[in-house]
Amino acid sequence: MSPTIEVFADIWCTFAHVGLRSVAEHRRRLGRDDVVIHVRAWPLELVNQAPMDVAKAAEHVVELREHVAPHAFAGFDPAHFPSTTLPALALVARAQRTDPLLGERASFEVRDALFERGQNIADLAVLQALAEQLGIPMPDETDHAAVLADWEAGKARGVIGSPHFFAAGRDEFCPSLHITRADHGLTIHRNAERLGDFLGTAFAELR
């Protein structure tokens, strides 16, 4: 079994999109492609009992592009923001059930579809195209149940938000970013030191 970094995250979480890319880039620099990033479902619409506010997501996109990731969110389109991520989370679960590496790929593909290509990942046609691209069938009841099981597992493990990382006996909420609240909203900066500390320990112990 490959060593694994676990992440509880939702697809429409802008911070998770940037955080996952940061972890993947750090892994590439270390030459540790043997470590799999297992992204588990943390469905914010269930956590918060409401869908993600598209206006708030759009604000975070602007803040992240300005301060952290100027080349990310290239095709973000608020008009195509999904009303739910549960079907797409189930699609990722279906890929994960097929193969962990495919599950990782699916986790990045659905986020790229939303944030880089401006696609509505709640649209059945978009999900079917993604499933075909990944070479998997559409999710079934087992996969939808896996999303809820991840949510329950996350609660039991003390997940506080999206993204929350677990590896080598340590856990960190959103280690790639420093986020503070101010009167005008959020102030967001890259936190390379904290991310490097967390991943340095994780990759050293994951063998």
C-alpha positions in Angstrom: 0.0 0.0 0.0 1.3 3.4 -0.9 2.0 6.0 1.8 -0.8 8.5 2.0 -1.6 12.0 3.0 -5.3 12.3 3.8 -7.2 15.5 3.2 -10.8 16.3 4.2 -12.1 19.0 1.8 -15.0 20.1 -0.3 -14.7 20.7 -4.1 -16.1 24.3 -4.1 -13.6 25.3 -1.3 -11.2 27.8 -2.9 -8.7 27.3 -0.2 -8.6 23.6 -0.8 -8.0 24.1 -4.5 -4.9 26.2 -3.8 -3.8 24.0 -0.9 -4.0 20.8 -2.8 -2.0 22.3 -5.6 0.6 23.5 -3.1 1.0 20.0 -1.6 1.2 18.4 -5.1 4.0 20.9 -6.0 5.9 20.2 -2.8 5.6 16.5 -3.5 7.0 17.0 -7.0 9.9 19.0 -5.7 10.8 16.3 -3.2 10.5 13.6 -5.9 8.0 11.7 -3.7 5.4 10.6 -6.3 5.1 7.4 -4.2 2.9 9.4 -1.7 -0.7 9.4 -2.7 -3.0 12.4 -1.8 -6.3 10.9 -0.7 -8.9 13.6 -0.7 -11.9 12.7 1.4 -15.3 14.4 1.4 -16.0 17.2 3.8 -19.3 18.4 2.3 -19.7 22.0 3.5 -23.4 22.1 2.5 -24.0 19.5 5.1 -21.6 21.0 7.6 -23.2 24.5 7.3 -26.6 23.3 6.4 -26.6 25.5 3.3 -24.9 25.7 -0.1 -21.7 27.7 -0.6 -22.4 31.4 -1.2 -21.2 32.1 -4.7 -20.5 35.7 -3.9 -18.2 34.7 -1.0 -16.5 32.2 -3.2 -15.9 34.8 -5.8 -14.4 37.2 -3.2 -12.0 34.5 -2.1 -11.0 33.8 -5.7 -10.1 37.5 -6.1 -8.2 37.5 -2.8 -6.3 34.3 -3.6 -5.3 35.5 -7.0 -4.1 38.8 -5.7 -2.1 37.5 -2.7 -1.3 33.9 -3.3 -2.0 32.2 -6.6 -2.1 34.8 -9.5 -2.3 32.1 -12.2 -5.0 30.0 -10.5 -8.8 30.2 -11.1 -8.2 31.1 -14.7 -11.6 30.1 -15.9 -13.7 30.7 -12.8 -17.3 31.6 -13.8 -19.7 32.5 -11.0 -22.6 31.9 -13.4 -21.6 28.2 -13.5 -21.0 27.8 -9.8 -22.7 24.5 -8.6 -25.6 24.4 -6.3 -24.3 21.2 -4.7 -21.0 19.3 -4.7 -22.5 16.0 -3.4 -22.7 14.3 -6.9 -19.1 15.3 -7.8 -17.9 14.1 -4.4 -19.5 10.8 -5.1 -17.8 10.7 -8.5 -14.4 11.1 -6.7 -15.5 8.3 -4.3 -16.2 6.1 -7.3 -12.7 6.8 -8.7 -11.1 6.2 -5.3 -13.0 2.9 -5.0 -11.4 1.9 -8.4 -7.8 2.9 -7.5 -6.2 5.3 -5.1 -4.2 7.0 -7.8 -7.3 7.5 -9.9 -9.1 8.9 -6.8 -6.3 11.5 -6.5 -6.6 12.3 -10.2 -10.3 12.7 -9.9 -10.0 15.0 -6.9 -7.9 17.4 -9.0 -9.9 17.0 -12.2 -13.2 18.0 -10.6 -11.6 21.1 -9.0 -10.0 22.1 -12.3 -13.3 21.7 -14.1 -14.9 24.1 -11.6 -12.1 26.7 -11.1 -10.0 26.5 -14.2 -12.6 25.7 -16.9 -15.7 27.3 -15.4 -17.8 24.2 -15.6 -20.9 23.5 -13.4 -19.8 20.2 -11.7 -23.4 19.7 -10.5 -24.5 19.4 -14.2 -25.1 15.7 -15.1 -23.5 16.2 -18.6 -20.4 17.6 -17.0 -20.1 14.7 -14.5 -20.6 12.2 -17.3 -17.9 13.8 -19.3 -15.6 13.7 -16.3 -16.4 10.0 -15.6 -15.6 9.2 -19.2 -12.4 11.1 -19.0 -11.4 9.1 -15.9 -12.6 5.8 -17.4 -15.1 5.0 -14.6 -18.9 4.6 -14.4 -21.1 7.2 -12.8 -21.3 6.9 -9.0 -23.9 4.6 -7.5 -25.5 4.5 -4.0 -22.3 3.0 -2.5 -20.4 6.0 -3.6 -23.0 8.5 -2.3 -22.9 6.6 1.0 -19.1 6.9 1.0 -19.4 10.7 0.9 -21.5 10.6 4.1 -19.2 8.1 5.7 -16.2 10.5 5.1 -18.2 13.3 6.7 -18.8 11.2 9.8 -15.2 10.1 9.8 -14.0 13.7 9.6 -16.2 14.7 12.5 -14.9 11.8 14.6 -11.3 12.9 13.8 -11.8 16.5 14.7 -11.8 18.1 11.2 -12.4 21.8 11.7 -12.8 22.9 8.0 -11.8 22.5 4.4 -9.0 21.6 3.8 -7.8 19.6 6.8 -4.7 17.5 6.3 -3.6 14.3 8.2 -0.3 12.6 7.8 2.3 10.7 9.9 0.4 11.3 13.1 0.0 15.0 12.6 -2.9 17.1 11.3 -3.1 20.7 10.1 -6.0 22.8 8.9 -5.1 24.7 5.7 -1.3 24.7 6.3 -0.5 26.4 3.0 -2.3 29.6 3.9 -2.3 32.3 6.6 -5.9 33.6 6.9 -7.0 36.4 9.1 -10.2 38.3 9.4 -10.3 42.1 9.1 -13.0 44.7 8.9 -13.0 44.5 5.1 -13.0 40.7 4.9 -10.3 38.1 4.9 -6.6 38.7 4.5 -4.9 35.8 2.9 -1.2 35.1 2.4 0.9 32.1 1.5 2.4 30.2 4.5 5.3 28.4 3.0 7.0 27.9 6.4 4.1 26.1 8.0 3.4 24.0 4.9 7.1 23.1 4.6 7.2 22.1 8.3 4.1 19.9 8.1 5.0 18.2 4.8 8.7 17.9 5.7 7.8 15.8 8.8 5.1 13.9 6.9 7.3 13.0 3.9 10.2 12.0 6.2 8.0 9.5 8.0 5.9 8.2 5.1 7.9 5.3 3.8 
